[in-house]
């Protein structure tokens, strides 16, 4: 199963790279597009859950790396909400 790394620019100026165990992440995002924080949260969680399900279907176990990425991303989203950060999340690139 081809893994995908995706680069994200957060509304606070922080840039991070995240991992998806499946190319399904391409169905949720377009490189270069901006997403309101709540829209990004919904899309990324859905995509990583689907990616993990694909791993489960193929190998018989869920992808713990996808769950770890969701946890990191969701911690960031909670922190941004608490800071009252305005602006969009930009999906910079896929690798």
C-alpha positions in Angstrom: 0.0 0.0 0.0 1.6 3.3 -1.1 2.2 5.7 1.8 1.8 9.4 1.3 3.3 12.3 3.2 1.5 15.6 3.2 2.7 19.0 4.2 0.4 21.3 6.1 0.6 25.1 6.9 -1.4 25.9 10.0 -3.1 29.3 10.7 -0.5 30.1 13.3 2.3 29.8 10.7 3.5 26.4 11.9 4.2 23.9 9.1 4.3 20.2 9.6 4.5 17.0 7.6 2.1 14.2 8.3 1.7 10.6 7.1 -1.1 8.6 5.5 -0.7 4.9 4.9 -2.9 5.2 1.8 -3.3 7.4 -1.2 -6.9 7.9 0.0 -5.8 11.3 1.4 -5.7 12.6 -2.2 -9.5 12.2 -2.3 -9.9 14.6 0.6 -7.5 17.4 -0.4 -6.0 19.2 -3.3 -2.4 20.4 -2.9 -2.3 24.2 -2.6 -5.9 24.6 -1.4 -6.9 26.2 1.8 -9.5 24.7 4.2 -11.3 26.3 7.2 -10.1 24.7 10.4 -13.3 22.7 11.0 -13.5 21.5 7.4 -9.8 20.4 7.5 -10.5 18.6 10.8 -13.4 16.7 9.3 -11.7 15.8 6.1 -8.4 14.7 7.6 -10.0 12.6 10.3 -12.3 10.9 7.7 -9.4 10.3 5.3 -7.1 8.8 7.9 -9.8 6.6 9.3 -10.5 5.3 5.8 -6.8 4.8 5.2 -6.5 2.8 8.4 -9.6 0.7 7.3 -7.9 0.0 4.0 -4.8 -1.3 5.9 -7.2 -3.4 8.1 -8.8 -4.9 5.0 -5.5 -5.8 3.4 -3.4 -6.9 6.5 -6.0 -7.8 9.1 -5.1 -5.0 11.6 -5.7 -1.2 11.7 -2.8 1.2 11.1 -1.5 2.6 14.3 0.6 5.1 12.5 -2.6 6.7 11.0 -4.1 6.8 14.5 -0.9 8.5 15.8 -1.1 11.1 13.0 -4.8 11.7 13.8 -3.8 12.3 17.5 -1.1 14.7 16.6 -3.3 16.6 14.2 -6.2 16.8 16.6 -4.0 18.0 19.4 -2.9 20.8 17.1 -6.5 21.6 16.2 -7.6 21.8 19.8 -4.6 24.1 20.6 -5.6 26.4 17.7 -9.2 26.5 18.9 -8.1 27.4 22.4 -5.9 30.2 21.0 -8.8 31.5 19.0 -6.7 31.1 15.8 -8.4 32.4 12.7 -7.6 31.5 9.2 -7.3 28.5 7.1 -5.2 25.4 6.9 -3.3 25.0 3.7 -2.4 21.6 2.3 0.9 22.6 0.8 2.0 19.4 -1.0 1.9 15.6 -1.2 5.1 13.6 -1.2 
